[in-house]
Amino acid sequence: MCTSLVLETLDGKHLLSRTMDFAFILEANPTISPRNYVWQSSTDG
């Protein structure tokens, strides 16, 4: 089960983090997306 954590900074910004709980090692590539970023999936068109 994945776990998420949201922190609020002193200036009111929010930081979201999430674990990736798997029974095997993944070659993960964490990414950082800026606010209002529109995700375009290559499979969704």
C-alpha positions as CSV (number, residue, x, y, z in Angstrom):
1,M,0.0,0.0,0.0
2,C,1.3,3.4,-0.9
3,T,1.5,6.2,1.7
4,S,1.3,9.9,1.0
5,L,2.4,12.9,3.1
6,V,1.5,16.5,2.7
7,L,3.5,19.2,4.4
8,E,2.6,22.9,4.7
9,T,5.6,25.3,4.7
10,L,5.7,28.4,6.8
11,D,4.8,30.6,3.8
12,G,1.6,28.5,3.1
13,K,2.9,26.3,0.3
14,H,2.2,22.6,0.2
15,L,4.6,19.8,-0.5
16,L,3.3,16.3,-1.5
17,S,5.3,13.2,-1.3
18,R,4.4,9.6,-1.8
19,T,6.0,6.2,-1.2
20,M,6.2,3.4,-3.7
21,D,5.7,0.2,-1.7
22,F,6.4,-2.9,-3.9
23,A,7.7,-6.3,-3.1
24,F,10.4,-5.9,-5.7
25,I,12.8,-3.2,-6.7
26,L,11.7,-0.9,-9.5
27,E,13.9,1.3,-11.6
28,A,11.9,4.4,-10.6
29,N,12.4,7.8,-12.2
30,P,10.8,10.3,-9.8
31,T,9.8,13.6,-11.4
32,I,8.9,17.1,-10.2
33,S,6.1,18.9,-12.0
34,P,5.5,22.6,-11.6
35,R,2.1,23.9,-10.6
36,N,-0.5,24.0,-13.4
37,Y,1.6,21.6,-15.5
38,V,-0.7,19.8,-18.0
39,W,0.3,16.1,-18.3
40,Q,0.0,14.7,-21.9
41,S,0.1,11.0,-22.0
42,S,1.4,9.3,-25.1
43,T,-1.2,6.5,-24.7
44,D,-4.1,8.9,-24.2
45,G,-3.4,11.0,-27.3
